[in-house]
Amino acid sequence: MSLIEIRITAPDTEVADRIASALVAQRLAACVQQLPRITSTYTWEGATERAEEILLLAKTTTDRFDDVCVAILDLHPYQTPEILAVPVEKALTAYRDWVLDSVRPD
C-alpha cells in the first residue's frame, strides 16, 4: 500500500467543502487541503475555456483510490472532474503511519 496525493478541482468552495468533508468522514482521505482561487485554462468540447477553481489535495493510499473516485463522482457537478493520483515517493514515517491509520477501513 503506497501513499498518494489526489488532486481534485472544484468549481467553488461549497463543492470543495462538501467533497473534503465527505472524504475525511468516510475515512477515504486522512487530510484534504484546499487551495483557493486557482485559474484553469483548458479545452472543453472544442473550445478553450478559463475558470477559477478550488484545488483539493487529498492524502490517501493507492488502495483507496477507486473508492475516492466513487465518492467524488457522487458529489461533483462536473461531467468529467479532475481526479489525479500523484505518488508520494517519500514521507516522514510518523506522517505516513498517520495517513495509513486514518484511511484504514473500519
DSSP file (Angstrom, degrees, kcal/mol; ACC not computed):
  #  RESIDUE AA STRUCTURE BP1 BP2  ACC     N-H-->O    O-->H-N    N-H-->O    O-->H-N    TCO  KAPPA ALPHA  PHI   PSI    X-CA   Y-CA   Z-CA
    1    1 A M              0   0    0      0, 0.0     2,-0.3     0, 0.0    99,-0.0   0.000 360.0 360.0 360.0 124.1    0.0    0.0    0.0
    2    2 A S        -     0   0    0     98,-0.0    60,-2.4     1,-0.0    61,-0.3  -0.810 360.0-113.1-112.5 150.4    1.5    3.3   -1.1
    3    3 A L  E     +A   61   0A   0     85,-0.3    85,-2.0    -2,-0.3     2,-0.3  -0.570  37.3 178.0 -77.0 143.5    0.7    6.9   -0.2
    4    4 A I  E     -AB  60  87A   0     56,-2.5    56,-2.4    83,-0.2     2,-0.5  -0.959  25.9-139.3-138.1 158.8   -0.7    9.1   -2.9
    5    5 A E  E     -AB  59  86A   0     81,-2.5    81,-2.7    -2,-0.3     2,-0.6  -0.991  21.0-150.6-115.2 125.1   -2.0   12.7   -3.1
    6    6 A I  E     -AB  58  85A   0     52,-2.9    52,-2.7    -2,-0.5     2,-0.5  -0.854   4.3-150.6-100.6 126.3   -5.1   13.0   -5.2
    7    7 A R  E     +AB  57  84A   0     77,-2.9    77,-2.2    -2,-0.6     2,-0.4  -0.831  20.8 173.4 -97.0 128.6   -5.6   16.3   -6.9
    8    8 A I  E     -AB  56  83A   0     48,-2.2    48,-3.6    -2,-0.5     2,-0.4  -0.999  18.9-149.5-135.1 133.6   -9.2   17.4   -7.5
    9    9 A T  E     -A   55   0A   0     73,-0.7    73,-0.3    -2,-0.4    46,-0.2  -0.843  13.6-170.5-103.2 147.1  -10.6   20.6   -8.8
   10   10 A A  E     -A   54   0A   0     44,-2.4    44,-2.8    -2,-0.4     3,-0.1  -0.957  28.1-128.8-132.5 150.6  -13.9   22.1   -7.7
   11   11 A P  S    S-     0   0    0      0, 0.0     2,-0.3     0, 0.0    41,-0.1   0.744  85.2  -4.2 -73.9 -22.0  -15.9   25.0   -9.1
   12   12 A D  S  > S-     0   0    0     42,-0.1     4,-2.3     1,-0.1     5,-0.1  -0.961  77.0 -92.5-161.0 173.5  -16.4   26.7   -5.8
   13   13 A T  H  > S+     0   0    0     -2,-0.3     4,-3.1     1,-0.2     5,-0.2   0.814 117.1  60.4 -68.2 -29.9  -15.9   26.5   -2.0
   14   14 A E  H  > S+     0   0    0      2,-0.2     4,-2.0     1,-0.2    -1,-0.2   0.951 111.0  39.3 -62.2 -48.4  -19.3   24.9   -1.4
   15   15 A V  H  > S+     0   0    0      2,-0.2     4,-2.5     1,-0.2     5,-0.2   0.916 116.4  51.9 -66.4 -43.0  -18.4   21.9   -3.6
   16   16 A A  H  X S+     0   0    0     -4,-2.3     4,-2.8     1,-0.2     5,-0.2   0.922 110.7  47.6 -59.7 -45.7  -14.9   21.8   -2.3
   17   17 A D  H  X S+     0   0    0     -4,-3.1     4,-2.7     1,-0.2     5,-0.2   0.906 111.7  50.9 -61.6 -42.4  -16.0   21.8    1.3
   18   18 A R  H  X S+     0   0    0     -4,-2.0     4,-2.0    -5,-0.2    -2,-0.2   0.920 114.1  43.4 -62.6 -45.0  -18.6   19.0    0.6
   19   19 A I  H  X S+     0   0    0     -4,-2.5     4,-2.6     2,-0.2     5,-0.2   0.942 114.9  48.8 -66.8 -48.0  -16.0   16.8   -1.1
   20   20 A A  H  X S+     0   0    0     -4,-2.8     4,-2.0    -5,-0.2     5,-0.2   0.933 113.3  47.0 -58.8 -47.9  -13.3   17.4    1.6
   21   21 A S  H  X S+     0   0    0     -4,-2.7     4,-2.7    -5,-0.2    -1,-0.2   0.905 113.1  48.7 -61.9 -42.5  -15.7   16.7    4.4
   22   22 A A  H  X S+     0   0    0     -4,-2.0     4,-2.3    -5,-0.2     6,-0.3   0.917 109.7  51.1 -65.7 -43.5  -17.0   13.5    2.8
   23   23 A L  H  <>S+     0   0    0     -4,-2.6     5,-2.8     1,-0.2     6,-1.5   0.910 116.2  40.8 -62.4 -41.8  -13.6   12.1    2.1
   24   24 A V  H ><5S+     0   0    0     -4,-2.0     3,-1.5    -5,-0.2    -2,-0.2   0.926 114.8  50.8 -72.1 -44.4  -12.4   12.6    5.6
   25   25 A A  H 3<5S+     0   0    0     -4,-2.7    -2,-0.2     1,-0.3    -1,-0.2   0.851 112.0  47.7 -62.2 -34.6  -15.6   11.5    7.3
   26   26 A Q  T 3<5S-     0   0    0     -4,-2.3    -1,-0.3    -5,-0.2    -2,-0.2   0.352 113.8-118.5 -88.1   6.5  -15.7    8.3    5.2
   27   27 A R  T < 5S+     0   0    0     -3,-1.5    -3,-0.2     2,-0.2    -2,-0.1   0.806  80.7 123.5  60.0  32.1  -12.0    7.6    6.0
   28   28 A L  S   <S+     0   0    0     -5,-2.8     2,-0.3    -6,-0.3    33,-0.3   0.667  76.8  25.5 -91.5 -20.7  -11.1    7.8    2.3
   29   29 A A        -     0   0    0     -6,-1.5    -1,-0.3    73,-0.2    31,-0.2  -0.997  61.7-149.8-141.6 142.7   -8.6   10.6    3.0
   30   30 A A  S    S+     0   0    0     29,-2.8     2,-0.3    -2,-0.3    30,-0.1   0.823  88.3   0.5 -76.9 -32.5   -6.6   11.5    6.1
   31   31 A C  E     -C   59   0A   0     28,-0.7    28,-2.8     2,-0.0     2,-0.4  -0.986  58.6-160.7-156.0 142.8   -6.5   15.1    5.2
   32   32 A V  E     -C   58   0A   0     -2,-0.3     2,-0.3    26,-0.2    26,-0.2  -0.968  13.1-161.6-130.9 118.1   -7.8   17.3    2.3
   33   33 A Q  E     -C   57   0A   0     24,-2.4    24,-2.3    -2,-0.4     2,-0.5  -0.739   6.8-147.3 -96.9 146.4   -6.2   20.7    1.8
   34   34 A Q  E     -C   56   0A   0     -2,-0.3    22,-0.2    22,-0.2    -2,-0.0  -0.962   6.9-165.6-117.8 123.0   -8.0   23.4   -0.2
   35   35 A L  E     -C   55   0A   0     20,-3.2    20,-2.4    -2,-0.5     3,-0.3  -0.927  24.9-138.3-105.4 113.2   -6.0   25.9   -2.3
   36   36 A P  E     +     0   0A   0      0, 0.0    18,-0.2     0, 0.0    17,-0.0  -0.303  62.9   6.6 -77.2 153.5   -8.4   28.8   -3.2
   37   37 A R  E     +     0   0A   0      1,-0.2     2,-0.3    -2,-0.0    17,-0.2   0.864  66.7 165.7  50.7  59.6   -8.7   30.6   -6.5
   38   38 A I  E     -C   53   0A   0     15,-2.8    15,-2.7    -3,-0.3     2,-0.5  -0.708  32.2-130.9 -90.5 156.8   -6.6   28.8   -9.0
   39   39 A T  E     -C   52   0A   0     -2,-0.3     2,-0.5    13,-0.2    13,-0.2  -0.948  20.7-164.0-110.8 124.6   -7.1   29.7  -12.6
   40   40 A S  E     -C   51   0A   0     11,-3.2    11,-2.5    -2,-0.5     2,-0.5  -0.911   6.7-168.8-109.8 132.4   -7.5   26.8  -15.0
   41   41 A T  E     +C   50   0A   0     -2,-0.5     2,-0.3     9,-0.2     9,-0.2  -0.988  28.4 144.4-117.7 126.6   -7.2   27.1  -18.8
   42   42 A Y  E     -C   49   0A   0      7,-2.0     7,-3.9    -2,-0.5     2,-0.5  -0.954  49.4-104.3-155.8 165.8   -8.4   24.0  -20.7
   43   43 A T  E     +C   48   0A   0     -2,-0.3     2,-0.4     5,-0.2     5,-0.2  -0.889  36.4 174.5-100.6 129.1  -10.1   22.7  -23.8
   44   44 A W  E >   -C   47   0A   0      3,-2.8     3,-1.6    -2,-0.5    -2,-0.0  -0.975  68.8 -15.5-138.4 122.9  -13.7   21.5  -23.4
   45   45 A E  T 3  S-     0   0    0     -2,-0.4     3,-0.1     1,-0.3    -1,-0.1   0.881 129.5 -50.5  51.2  44.4  -15.9   20.4  -26.3
   46   46 A G  T 3  S+     0   0    0      1,-0.2     2,-0.4     0, 0.0    -1,-0.3   0.397 118.7  99.9  82.8  -1.9  -13.6   22.1  -28.8
   47   47 A A  E <  S- C   0  44A   0     -3,-1.6    -3,-2.8     0, 0.0     2,-0.5  -0.904  74.0-118.2-119.1 146.5  -13.4   25.5  -27.1
   48   48 A T  E     - C   0  43A   0     -2,-0.4     2,-0.3    -5,-0.2    -5,-0.2  -0.704  38.6-171.0 -80.1 126.7  -10.7   27.0  -24.9
   49   49 A E  E     - C   0  42A   0     -7,-3.9    -7,-2.0    -2,-0.5     2,-0.4  -0.791  15.3-161.5-117.7 159.0  -12.2   27.7  -21.5
   50   50 A R  E     + C   0  41A   0     -2,-0.3     2,-0.3    -9,-0.2    -9,-0.2  -0.984  19.5 164.4-141.8 129.8  -10.9   29.6  -18.5
   51   51 A A  E     - C   0  40A   0    -11,-2.5   -11,-3.2    -2,-0.4     2,-0.4  -0.998  36.8-122.7-147.4 147.6  -12.3   29.2  -15.0
   52   52 A E  E     + C   0  39A   0     -2,-0.3     2,-0.3   -13,-0.2   -13,-0.2  -0.779  44.5 168.2 -85.8 134.9  -11.5   30.0  -11.4
   53   53 A E  E     - C   0  38A   0    -15,-2.7   -15,-2.8    -2,-0.4     2,-0.4  -0.848  37.0-113.0-139.4 171.9  -11.5   26.8   -9.3
   54   54 A I  E     -A   10   0A   0    -44,-2.8   -44,-2.4    -2,-0.3     2,-0.5  -0.940  28.2-143.4-107.6 133.7  -10.5   25.4   -5.9
   55   55 A L  E     -AC   9  35A   0    -20,-2.4   -20,-3.2    -2,-0.4     2,-0.4  -0.880  12.9-160.8-100.2 125.9   -7.8   22.8   -5.9
   56   56 A L  E     -AC   8  34A   0    -48,-3.6   -48,-2.2    -2,-0.5     2,-0.5  -0.867   5.6-163.1-104.3 139.0   -8.1   20.0   -3.4
   57   57 A L  E     -AC   7  33A   0    -24,-2.3   -24,-2.4    -2,-0.4     2,-0.5  -0.945  11.6-168.0-122.2 106.7   -5.1   17.9   -2.3
   58   58 A A  E     -AC   6  32A   0    -52,-2.7   -52,-2.9    -2,-0.5     2,-0.6  -0.840  11.7-146.7-102.8 127.4   -6.3   14.6   -0.6
   59   59 A K  E     +AC   5  31A   0    -28,-2.8   -29,-2.8    -2,-0.5   -28,-0.7  -0.826  46.5 117.0 -94.2 120.5   -3.8   12.5    1.3
   60   60 A T  E     -A    4   0A   0    -56,-2.4   -56,-2.5    -2,-0.6     2,-0.3  -0.733  55.8 -84.6-156.4-158.9   -4.7    8.8    1.0
   61   61 A T  E >>  -A    3   0A   0    -33,-0.3     3,-1.1   -58,-0.3     4,-0.5  -0.848  32.0-111.4-126.2 162.3   -3.4    5.4   -0.3
   62   62 A T  G >4 S+     0   0    0    -60,-2.4     3,-1.0    -2,-0.3     4,-0.4   0.846 116.0  62.0 -59.6 -33.6   -3.5    3.6   -3.6
   63   63 A D  G 34 S+     0   0    0    -61,-0.3     4,-0.3     1,-0.2    -1,-0.3   0.769 106.0  45.4 -64.1 -25.3   -5.9    1.0   -2.1
   64   64 A R  G <> S+     0   0    0     -3,-1.1     4,-2.4     1,-0.1    -1,-0.2   0.467  84.3  97.8 -97.4  -2.8   -8.5    3.8   -1.5
   65   65 A F  H <X S+     0   0    0     -3,-1.0     4,-2.5    -4,-0.5     5,-0.2   0.912  82.9  47.5 -56.1 -50.3   -8.2    5.5   -4.9
   66   66 A D  H  > S+     0   0    0     -4,-0.4     4,-2.1     1,-0.2    -1,-0.2   0.896 113.4  48.5 -61.6 -40.3  -11.2    3.7   -6.5
   67   67 A D  H  > S+     0   0    0     -4,-0.3     4,-2.2     2,-0.2    -1,-0.2   0.871 109.7  53.0 -66.9 -36.5  -13.4    4.5   -3.5
   68   68 A V  H  X S+     0   0    0     -4,-2.4     4,-2.6     2,-0.2    -2,-0.2   0.930 108.2  51.2 -62.1 -45.0  -12.3    8.1   -3.5
   69   69 A C  H  X S+     0   0    0     -4,-2.5     4,-2.8     1,-0.2     5,-0.2   0.920 109.1  50.1 -58.8 -45.4  -13.3    8.3   -7.2
   70   70 A V  H  X S+     0   0    0     -4,-2.1     4,-1.6     1,-0.2    -1,-0.2   0.925 112.1  47.7 -59.4 -45.9  -16.8    6.9   -6.5
   71   71 A A  H  X S+     0   0    0     -4,-2.2     4,-1.0     2,-0.2    -2,-0.2   0.913 113.5  47.3 -62.8 -43.8  -17.3    9.4   -3.7
   72   72 A I  H >X S+     0   0    0     -4,-2.6     4,-2.0     1,-0.2     3,-0.9   0.936 109.7  52.2 -64.8 -46.5  -16.1   12.4   -5.7
   73   73 A L  H 3< S+     0   0    0     -4,-2.8    -1,-0.2     1,-0.3    -2,-0.2   0.823 107.8  53.8 -60.6 -30.6  -18.3   11.5   -8.7
   74   74 A D  H 3< S+     0   0    0     -4,-1.6    -1,-0.3    -5,-0.2    -2,-0.2   0.780 119.7  32.1 -72.1 -27.1  -21.3   11.3   -6.5
   75   75 A L  H << S+     0   0    0     -4,-1.0    -2,-0.2    -3,-0.9    -1,-0.2   0.565  98.7  94.1-106.6 -12.5  -20.7   14.8   -5.1
   76   76 A H     <  -     0   0    0     -4,-2.0   -66,-0.1    -5,-0.1   -60,-0.0  -0.659  56.1-155.0 -95.4 136.1  -19.2   16.7   -8.1
   77   77 A P        +     0   0    0      0, 0.0    -1,-0.1     0, 0.0     2,-0.1   0.697  66.9  98.2 -79.6 -17.9  -21.1   18.7  -10.6
   78   78 A Y  S    S-     0   0    0      1,-0.1    -2,-0.1     4,-0.0     0, 0.0  -0.417  70.7-140.1 -71.9 145.1  -18.6   18.3  -13.4
   79   79 A Q  S    S+     0   0    0      1,-0.3    -1,-0.1    -2,-0.1    -3,-0.0   0.881 102.2  19.7 -66.1 -39.4  -19.3   15.7  -16.1
   80   80 A T  S    S-     0   0    0     -3,-0.0    -1,-0.3     2,-0.0     2,-0.0  -0.719  86.1-168.5-133.0  81.7  -15.5   14.9  -16.1
   81   81 A P        -     0   0    0      0, 0.0     2,-0.6     0, 0.0   -71,-0.1  -0.337  30.9-104.0 -71.8 152.7  -13.9   16.1  -12.9
   82   82 A E        +     0   0    0    -73,-0.3   -73,-0.7     2,-0.0     2,-0.3  -0.667  47.1 164.6 -74.4 120.5  -10.1   16.2  -12.4
   83   83 A I  E     +B    8   0A   0     -2,-0.6     2,-0.5   -75,-0.2   -75,-0.2  -0.852   8.9 168.8-138.6  99.9   -9.1   13.3  -10.2
   84   84 A L  E     -B    7   0A   0    -77,-2.2   -77,-2.9    -2,-0.3     2,-0.5  -0.956  24.7-147.6-120.6 126.9   -5.3   12.7  -10.5
   85   85 A A  E     -B    6   0A   0     -2,-0.5   -79,-0.2   -79,-0.2    -2,-0.0  -0.824  12.8-168.0 -94.0 126.3   -3.3   10.4   -8.2
   86   86 A V  E     -B    5   0A   0    -81,-2.7   -81,-2.5    -2,-0.5     2,-0.0  -0.963  22.7-124.1-113.5 122.1    0.3   11.6   -7.6
   87   87 A P  E     -B    4   0A   0      0, 0.0     2,-0.7     0, 0.0   -83,-0.2  -0.356  12.7-137.5 -67.4 144.5    2.6    9.1   -6.0
   88   88 A V        -     0   0    0    -85,-2.0   -85,-0.3     1,-0.2     3,-0.1  -0.907  16.3-171.1-100.4 112.3    4.4   10.1   -2.8
   89   89 A E        +     0   0    0     -2,-0.7     2,-0.3     1,-0.2    -1,-0.2   0.886  69.1   5.6 -73.6 -38.9    7.9    8.8   -3.1
   90   90 A K        +     0   0    0      2,-0.0     2,-0.3     6,-0.0    -1,-0.2  -0.988  64.0 173.8-144.8 151.0    8.9    9.6    0.5
   91   91 A A        -     0   0    0     -2,-0.3     2,-0.1    -3,-0.1   -88,-0.0  -0.985  46.2 -84.9-152.1 153.8    7.2   10.8    3.6
   92   92 A L     >  -     0   0    0     -2,-0.3     4,-2.9     1,-0.1     3,-0.3  -0.422  44.8-126.2 -55.8 131.5    8.1   11.3    7.3
   93   93 A T  H  > S+     0   0    0      1,-0.3     4,-2.6     2,-0.2     5,-0.2   0.883 108.7  50.0 -54.5 -44.1    7.5    7.9    8.9
   94   94 A A  H  > S+     0   0    0      2,-0.2     4,-1.8     1,-0.2    -1,-0.3   0.885 112.6  47.5 -63.9 -38.1    5.1    9.3   11.5
   95   95 A Y  H  > S+     0   0    0     -3,-0.3     4,-2.5     2,-0.2    -2,-0.2   0.931 111.5  50.2 -68.0 -45.6    3.1   11.1    8.9
   96   96 A R  H  X S+     0   0    0     -4,-2.9     4,-2.7     1,-0.2    -2,-0.2   0.927 111.0  49.3 -56.4 -46.7    2.9    8.1    6.6
   97   97 A D  H  X S+     0   0    0     -4,-2.6     4,-2.4    -5,-0.2    -1,-0.2   0.872 109.5  52.2 -63.3 -37.2    1.7    6.0    9.6
   98   98 A W  H  X S+     0   0    0     -4,-1.8     4,-2.5     2,-0.2    -1,-0.2   0.925 110.6  47.4 -64.5 -45.0   -0.9    8.6   10.5
   99   99 A V  H  X S+     0   0    0     -4,-2.5     4,-1.9     2,-0.2    -2,-0.2   0.946 112.3  49.8 -60.8 -48.0   -2.3    8.5    6.9
  100  100 A L  H  X S+     0   0    0     -4,-2.7     4,-0.6     1,-0.2    -2,-0.2   0.909 114.4  44.4 -58.3 -43.3   -2.3    4.7    6.8
  101  101 A D  H  < S+     0   0    0     -4,-2.4     3,-0.5     1,-0.2    -1,-0.2   0.873 111.5  54.2 -68.3 -36.8   -4.2    4.6   10.1
  102  102 A S  H  < S+     0   0    0     -4,-2.5    -1,-0.2     1,-0.2    -2,-0.2   0.801 114.7  38.1 -69.8 -30.1   -6.6    7.4    9.1
  103  103 A V  H  < S+     0   0    0     -4,-1.9    -1,-0.2    -5,-0.2    -2,-0.2   0.400  83.0 121.5-104.4   2.4   -7.8    5.7    5.9
  104  104 A R  S  < S-     0   0    0     -4,-0.6    -3,-0.0    -3,-0.5   -76,-0.0  -0.507  71.4-113.6 -65.9 124.8   -7.8    2.1    7.2
  105  105 A P              0   0    0      0, 0.0    -1,-0.1     0, 0.0   -78,-0.1  -0.269 360.0 360.0 -59.0 146.6  -11.4    0.8    6.7
  106  106 A D              0   0    0     -3,-0.1    -2,-0.1     0, 0.0   -79,-0.0   0.494 360.0 360.0 -65.4 360.0  -13.2    0.1   10.0
